[in-house]
């Protein structure tokens, strides 16, 4: 088994402070903005998307990078203890956690391990209750309620649901405007029956790759896009829904185009090639 590449865990690129109930929504917004900004800074591909006169920078996730610089960390803290969520910049996806004691756990994945001296998150970690700081950091009743867990006390928290919540909020939220908005609203109005729950999440997040692919095919290498009345529905949805796009689909699309005759490549990829220089 591979030993992983991260000896030292990188400093967080964003922090979600859950220590003050009155600032949960504000702190979540700040965290998501920092994540999106980091992706835009790190990538070599990003679009300017204009919807109803408002411009937004929409990055494609960075290239695959099997070195420490290809990883990033999001921290969740209650002011006393912290939980670090470790992820890969390529596809902006969760790979594991580091708890307040420094113990490392990562998901069982077909990819090589990314952290040295880590245990399995699935077999020795959360699903068997072996993580000391999870019980302290994640079981905030109000936050858990946004995931559909109506709990009466912190003692009833299920650790895997806690982790699942933060994966949705801190990885899917930055990608998908609807997930972000539901999460933000639920944190702002905790008395409302409005949840991020699994049903909502599945409906909103499952087509990230397809929406990204449809957008790439439509813009044909142009790095600026303005939503118009005759824009196809799938492209309209991508422009109004996504704020981080799929690298896998971008690489597939670019690979296909680069198999075309050179003149056609220049016609389609010309604006992108210029933007790289």
Order of alpha helices (4+ residues) and beta strands (2+ residues): beta-alpha-beta-beta-beta-beta-beta-beta-beta-alpha-alpha-alpha-alpha-alpha-alpha-beta-alpha-beta-alpha-alpha
